[in-house]
Amino acid sequence: MRCFTLILFALLLTPAVAAELLSMDVSKEGARVFVAADVAVQATPDEVYAALVDYNNFSGWSQRYRDTSYIDSAADGRPQVRSNIQGCVLFFCRNVGRVVVLDLEPPHYIRATANPDLSDVKYGVEQWWIEVADKGSVVRYTHEVEFDFWVPPVVGVWAIRRSLQKDALKAAERIELMAN
């Protein structure tokens, strides 16, 4: 659970030395996990956008991404990405495979919608809004996910939040470096 959410969150949080985690909220309703975060990065929206859609280099932001690459486009022509993400929350570790279809509005919006037939999630939508800020950009990130496997009840919101906070800024710093 942490693996998938953390890695997807890492996409949003990839600025460098000046990167700053402005806010983060993690909640759970039934089987669905909701993540929302705002991150400040010292890079233009164009640079941040380019780094976030560079799925062939996702492993550069986070060691949790084992394999991520573009695959054949969806039937409607939208780009698709396949990812293998590894993560742990407390003692629970899992590799999560997923295929997402991208909706892109350069340089300010990215939406990644999981294909449940080709993923280890029943439902998954990530969104990034990239806005101009005083010293670069602010990335607003949301992720709603329901996993297609059992997650121990002890892996609650507090454990997910702790994991994300621990790794999010590191990922943000790496993306900022990639953007510049």
Backbone as numpy.savetxt, mean C-alpha at the origin, in Angstrom:
# Nx Ny Nz CAx CAy CAz Cx Cy Cz
-2.27 -10.81 7.51 -3.11 -9.63 7.51 -2.22 -8.39 7.51
-1.31 -8.29 8.42 -0.41 -7.15 8.50 0.40 -7.05 7.23
0.79 -8.20 6.71 1.63 -8.24 5.53 1.00 -7.48 4.38
-0.21 -7.86 4.04 -0.87 -7.24 2.89 -1.12 -5.76 3.15
-1.67 -5.43 4.29 -1.97 -4.05 4.62 -0.70 -3.23 4.71
0.31 -3.76 5.35 1.56 -3.02 5.51 2.20 -2.74 4.17
2.24 -3.71 3.32 2.90 -3.52 2.04 2.14 -2.54 1.18
0.83 -2.68 1.13 0.04 -1.75 0.36 0.23 -0.35 0.92
0.28 -0.25 2.26 0.51 1.04 2.90 1.90 1.56 2.57
2.85 0.68 2.44 4.21 1.09 2.11 4.27 1.82 0.79
3.39 1.46 -0.13 3.36 2.14 -1.42 3.12 3.61 -1.22
2.18 3.89 -0.35 1.85 5.28 -0.09 2.97 5.99 0.66
3.64 5.29 1.52 4.60 5.93 2.41 6.03 5.75 1.94
6.39 6.31 0.81 7.72 6.08 0.32 8.59 7.32 0.17
8.47 8.35 0.96 9.38 9.47 0.86 10.66 9.29 1.65
11.63 10.23 1.48 12.96 10.07 2.05 13.12 10.73 3.41
14.32 11.21 3.65 14.73 11.74 4.94 13.71 12.70 5.54
13.07 13.50 4.72 12.12 14.49 5.22 10.70 13.93 5.32
10.50 12.70 4.97 9.17 12.12 5.02 8.62 12.18 6.45
7.31 12.40 6.52 6.68 12.51 7.83 5.31 11.85 7.81
5.09 10.96 8.75 3.78 10.34 8.92 2.90 11.33 9.67
1.92 11.90 8.99 1.07 12.92 9.59 -0.05 12.33 10.42
-0.62 11.22 9.94 -1.70 10.56 10.68 -1.86 9.14 10.19
-2.43 8.31 11.06 -2.75 6.94 10.68 -3.92 6.45 11.53
-4.84 5.78 10.89 -5.97 5.19 11.60 -6.17 3.79 11.06
-6.36 2.85 11.95 -6.64 1.46 11.58 -7.89 1.05 12.35
-8.84 0.46 11.63 -10.04 -0.03 12.30 -10.46 -1.33 11.64
-11.38 -2.01 12.31 -11.86 -3.30 11.80 -13.35 -3.36 12.04
-14.06 -3.80 11.01 -15.50 -3.99 11.12 -15.80 -5.37 10.54
-16.15 -6.29 11.40 -16.33 -7.66 10.95 -15.00 -8.19 10.46
-14.97 -8.73 9.25 -13.74 -9.28 8.68 -12.93 -8.24 7.91
-13.47 -7.04 7.75 -12.79 -6.00 6.95 -11.89 -5.13 7.81
-10.72 -4.85 7.26 -9.76 -3.97 7.90 -9.70 -2.68 7.08
-9.69 -1.55 7.78 -9.65 -0.23 7.15 -8.39 0.49 7.63
-7.62 1.01 6.68 -6.42 1.77 7.00 -6.53 3.11 6.30
-6.21 4.17 7.01 -6.15 5.51 6.42 -4.90 6.18 6.97
-4.16 6.83 6.08 -2.93 7.50 6.51 -2.66 8.70 5.62
-2.01 9.68 6.21 -1.52 10.85 5.48 -0.02 10.93 5.71
0.72 11.14 4.62 2.17 11.21 4.69 2.64 12.42 3.90
3.58 13.16 4.47 4.20 14.29 3.77 5.54 13.82 3.20
5.79 14.18 1.95 7.06 13.82 1.30 7.62 15.03 0.58
8.94 15.08 0.50 9.59 16.17 -0.21 9.84 15.74 -1.65
8.79 15.79 -2.43 8.85 15.47 -3.86 7.57 16.03 -4.47
7.61 16.33 -5.74 6.43 16.86 -6.41 5.39 15.76 -6.59
4.12 16.11 -6.81 3.12 15.09 -7.09 3.50 14.21 -8.29
4.08 14.80 -9.33 4.50 14.00 -10.50 5.53 12.95 -10.10
6.50 13.34 -9.26 7.56 12.42 -8.83 7.00 11.33 -7.93
6.12 11.70 -7.01 5.52 10.71 -6.11 4.65 9.74 -6.90
3.85 10.26 -7.80 2.99 9.42 -8.63 3.83 8.41 -9.41
4.89 8.89 -10.04 5.76 8.00 -10.83 6.34 6.88 -9.95
6.74 7.21 -8.73 7.28 6.19 -7.82 6.20 5.20 -7.41
4.99 5.68 -7.16 3.91 4.79 -6.71 3.41 3.85 -7.79
3.51 4.23 -9.05 3.05 3.33 -10.12 4.19 2.51 -10.72
5.37 2.60 -10.13 6.52 1.81 -10.59 6.51 0.45 -9.90
5.49 -0.34 -10.22 5.31 -1.63 -9.55 6.45 -2.60 -9.80
7.19 -2.43 -10.87 8.32 -3.32 -11.13 9.46 -3.11 -10.12
9.41 -2.02 -9.36 10.45 -1.74 -8.37 9.91 -1.64 -6.95
8.76 -2.20 -6.69 8.17 -2.13 -5.35 9.08 -2.72 -4.28
9.82 -3.74 -4.63 10.69 -4.36 -3.62 11.73 -3.37 -3.11
11.96 -2.29 -3.84 12.86 -1.25 -3.38 12.33 -0.47 -2.20
11.03 -0.45 -2.02 10.45 0.29 -0.90 10.38 -0.55 0.35
10.14 -1.84 0.17 9.89 -2.69 1.33 10.33 -4.11 1.04
11.00 -4.71 1.99 11.42 -6.11 1.87 10.23 -7.05 1.86
9.09 -6.56 2.27 7.89 -7.40 2.33 7.37 -7.75 0.92
7.65 -6.91 -0.04 7.26 -7.22 -1.41 8.26 -8.21 -1.98
7.83 -9.43 -2.14 8.70 -10.48 -2.67 8.77 -10.44 -4.19
7.67 -10.10 -4.80 7.61 -10.08 -6.27 6.41 -9.23 -6.67
6.65 -8.22 -7.46 5.58 -7.35 -7.92 5.90 -6.92 -9.34
4.93 -7.08 -10.24 5.17 -6.68 -11.62 3.86 -6.49 -12.37
3.96 -5.72 -13.42 2.81 -5.58 -14.32 2.61 -6.88 -15.06
1.36 -7.22 -15.31 1.01 -8.39 -16.11 0.12 -7.90 -17.26
-0.42 -8.82 -18.05 -1.29 -8.42 -19.15 -2.42 -7.54 -18.65
-2.81 -6.58 -19.48 -3.91 -5.67 -19.13 -5.21 -6.43 -18.96
-6.11 -5.84 -18.20 -7.46 -6.41 -18.05 -8.18 -6.33 -19.39
-9.28 -7.03 -19.51 -10.04 -7.06 -20.78 -10.44 -5.67 -21.24
-10.65 -4.75 -20.30 -11.05 -3.39 -20.66 -9.84 -2.47 -20.92
-8.63 -3.04 -20.88 -7.43 -2.28 -21.19 -6.72 -1.65 -19.99
-7.34 -1.70 -18.82 -6.69 -1.12 -17.64 -5.50 -1.98 -17.22
-4.43 -1.34 -16.69 -3.26 -2.11 -16.26 -3.58 -3.00 -15.06
-2.86 -4.13 -15.02 -2.98 -5.05 -13.90 -1.60 -5.31 -13.32
-1.57 -5.58 -12.01 -0.33 -5.86 -11.31 -0.51 -7.11 -10.46
0.52 -7.98 -10.49 0.54 -9.16 -9.62 1.59 -8.92 -8.54
1.24 -9.23 -7.28 2.16 -9.03 -6.16 2.17 -10.25 -5.26
3.33 -10.51 -4.68 3.47 -11.49 -3.62 4.08 -10.75 -2.45
3.31 -10.65 -1.38 3.69 -9.83 -0.23 3.80 -10.73 1.00
4.84 -10.50 1.80 5.01 -11.28 3.02 4.94 -10.35 4.22
4.24 -10.79 5.24 4.17 -9.97 6.44 3.83 -10.77 7.67
4.13 -10.17 8.80 3.85 -10.80 10.09 3.26 -9.78 11.05
2.29 -10.21 11.82 1.77 -9.45 12.93 1.84 -10.38 14.13
2.59 -9.95 15.14 2.86 -10.80 16.30 3.48 -12.10 15.79
2.86 -13.24 16.06 3.38 -14.54 15.67 2.77 -15.03 14.36
1.83 -14.30 13.81 1.11 -14.75 12.62 1.77 -14.19 11.37
2.30 -15.08 10.53 2.96 -14.67 9.29 2.23 -15.30 8.10
2.26 -14.56 7.00 1.53 -15.05 5.82 2.10 -14.40 4.56
2.15 -15.18 3.49 2.39 -14.64 2.16 1.04 -14.39 1.53
0.87 -13.23 0.94 -0.40 -12.87 0.33 -0.16 -12.58 -1.14
-0.81 -13.35 -1.98 -0.75 -13.10 -3.42 -1.96 -12.28 -3.83
-1.76 -11.39 -4.77 -2.91 -10.61 -5.24 -2.66 -10.12 -6.66
-3.76 -9.92 -7.35 -3.76 -9.27 -8.65 -4.72 -8.09 -8.52
-4.25 -6.90 -8.91 -5.08 -5.71 -8.85 -5.21 -5.08 -10.22
-6.35 -4.44 -10.43 -6.59 -3.63 -11.62 -6.42 -2.18 -11.19
-5.70 -1.41 -12.00 -5.41 -0.03 -11.65 -6.31 0.95 -12.40
-6.79 1.94 -11.68 -7.44 3.11 -12.26 -6.51 4.27 -11.96
-6.04 4.93 -13.01 -5.00 5.94 -12.86 -5.46 7.29 -13.39
-5.22 8.32 -12.58 -5.47 9.70 -12.99 -4.22 10.51 -12.65
-3.21 10.44 -13.54 -1.94 11.11 -13.26 -2.12 12.61 -13.13
-1.39 13.24 -12.27 -0.48 12.68 -11.26 -1.08 12.70 -9.86
-2.40 12.64 -9.76 -3.01 12.87 -8.44 -3.82 11.73 -7.85
-4.06 10.64 -8.57 -4.94 9.61 -8.02 -4.58 8.25 -8.58
-4.56 7.26 -7.67 -4.35 5.85 -8.04 -5.35 5.03 -7.24
-6.01 4.10 -7.92 -6.91 3.16 -7.25 -6.50 1.76 -7.71
-6.29 0.87 -6.73 -5.94 -0.53 -7.01 -7.05 -1.41 -6.43
-7.75 -2.12 -7.32 -8.87 -2.97 -6.91 -8.48 -4.43 -7.11
-8.50 -5.19 -6.03 -8.10 -6.59 -6.09 -9.12 -7.43 -6.85
-8.60 -8.37 -7.62 -9.43 -9.37 -8.29 -9.48 -10.57 -7.35
-10.61 -10.81 -6.67 -10.67 -11.89 -5.68 -10.44 -13.28 -6.26
-10.73 -13.46 -7.54 -10.50 -14.77 -8.16 -9.02 -15.08 -8.34
-8.18 -14.06 -8.31 -6.75 -14.24 -8.52 -5.92 -13.77 -7.32
-6.58 -13.62 -6.17 -5.91 -13.05 -5.00 -6.27 -13.81 -3.73
-5.49 -13.57 -2.69 -5.77 -14.13 -1.37 -6.62 -13.17 -0.54
-7.45 -12.39 -1.22 -8.38 -11.48 -0.55 -9.76 -11.66 -1.16
-10.77 -11.52 -0.32 -12.15 -11.53 -0.80 -12.51 -10.17 -1.36
-11.90 -9.15 -0.78 -12.17 -7.77 -1.21 -10.94 -6.93 -0.88
-10.58 -6.04 -1.77 -9.47 -5.14 -1.50 -9.48 -3.93 -2.41
-9.48 -2.75 -1.82 -9.39 -1.51 -2.58 -8.42 -0.59 -1.86
-7.40 -0.15 -2.59 -6.45 0.84 -2.07 -6.59 2.09 -2.91
-6.45 3.25 -2.26 -6.50 4.51 -3.00 -5.43 5.45 -2.48
-4.83 6.17 -3.42 -3.84 7.19 -3.10 -4.27 8.49 -3.76
-4.31 9.56 -2.97 -4.53 10.91 -3.49 -3.24 11.67 -3.21
-2.67 12.27 -4.23 -1.41 12.98 -4.09 -1.69 14.47 -4.30
-1.41 15.25 -3.27 -1.74 16.68 -3.29 -0.48 17.52 -3.11
-0.49 18.69 -3.72 0.61 19.64 -3.54 0.60 20.14 -2.10
1.79 20.24 -1.51 1.94 20.75 -0.15 3.08 21.76 -0.14
3.25 22.46 0.99 4.27 23.50 1.10 5.66 23.03 0.68
6.07 21.89 1.15 7.43 21.41 0.88 7.43 20.14 0.03
6.46 20.00 -0.85 6.42 18.81 -1.70 5.00 18.33 -1.91
4.69 17.18 -1.31 3.37 16.57 -1.51 2.87 15.94 -0.22
1.56 15.80 -0.15 0.93 15.00 0.89 0.22 13.86 0.16
0.45 12.66 0.64 -0.20 11.48 0.09 -1.25 11.03 1.09
-2.48 10.97 0.64 -3.59 10.46 1.46 -3.89 9.06 0.95
-3.83 8.12 1.86 -3.94 6.70 1.50 -5.08 6.06 2.27
-5.87 5.26 1.57 -6.86 4.41 2.24 -6.76 3.00 1.68
-7.05 2.07 2.54 -7.05 0.67 2.13 -8.14 -0.06 2.90
-8.99 -0.73 2.17 -10.03 -1.56 2.75 -9.80 -2.97 2.23
-9.67 -3.93 3.15 -9.33 -5.29 2.73 -10.05 -6.32 3.60
-10.43 -7.40 2.96 -10.97 -8.58 3.64 -10.19 -9.77 3.10
-9.46 -10.45 3.99 -8.61 -11.54 3.57 -9.42 -12.81 3.30
-8.87 -13.65 2.43 -9.51 -14.90 2.05 -8.89 -16.08 2.78
-8.45 -15.83 4.00 -7.87 -16.88 4.84 -8.13 -16.51 6.29
-7.97 -17.49 7.16 -8.23 -17.29 8.57 -7.13 -16.42 9.18
-7.53 -15.45 9.98 -6.61 -14.60 10.72 -6.95 -14.76 12.19
-5.96 -15.12 13.01 -6.24 -15.33 14.43 -6.88 -14.09 15.06
-7.87 -14.28 15.92 -8.54 -13.15 16.56 -7.60 -12.25 17.34
-6.50 -12.78 17.85 -5.55 -11.98 18.62 -4.88 -10.91 17.75
-4.90 -11.11 16.44 -4.32 -10.13 15.53 -5.37 -9.04 15.33
-5.42 -8.15 16.27 -6.42 -7.10 16.26 -5.89 -5.80 15.70
-6.74 -4.79 15.81 -6.43 -3.47 15.28 -5.14 -2.92 15.89
-4.95 -3.09 17.20 -3.75 -2.55 17.84 -2.49 -3.16 17.27
-2.50 -4.46 16.98 -1.32 -5.14 16.44 -1.05 -4.68 15.01
-2.10 -4.52 14.23 -1.94 -4.03 12.85 -1.39 -2.61 12.87
-1.97 -1.76 13.70 -1.52 -0.36 13.79 -0.06 -0.30 14.19
0.30 -1.08 15.17 1.69 -1.08 15.64 2.65 -1.49 14.53
2.29 -2.52 13.78 3.12 -2.98 12.67 3.25 -1.91 11.60
2.13 -1.31 11.25 2.14 -0.29 10.20 2.94 0.93 10.62
2.77 1.38 11.84 3.51 2.56 12.30 5.00 2.28 12.32
5.36 1.08 12.68 6.77 0.71 12.76 7.44 0.75 11.39
6.76 0.32 10.36 7.36 0.18 9.03 6.98 1.28 8.05
5.93 2.02 8.33 5.40 2.98 7.36 6.38 4.10 7.03
6.99 4.66 8.03 7.90 5.79 7.77 9.12 5.34 6.98
9.65 4.16 7.28 10.78 3.63 6.51 10.41 3.50 5.04
9.25 2.97 4.78 8.80 2.81 3.39 8.61 4.18 2.74
8.06 5.12 3.49 7.84 6.46 2.95 9.17 7.11 2.58
10.16 6.94 3.41 11.49 7.49 3.12 12.08 6.89 1.86
11.88 5.60 1.67 12.40 4.95 0.46 11.70 5.45 -0.80
10.42 5.68 -0.70 9.69 6.18 -1.88 10.11 7.61 -2.19
10.33 8.38 -1.17 10.80 9.75 -1.39 12.13 9.72 -2.13
13.01 8.84 -1.73 14.30 8.70 -2.42 14.09 8.29 -3.88
13.19 7.36 -4.11 12.91 6.91 -5.48 12.30 8.04 -6.30
11.49 8.87 -5.67 10.83 9.95 -6.38 11.82 11.03 -6.79
12.84 11.21 -6.01 13.85 12.23 -6.31 14.95 11.60 -7.06
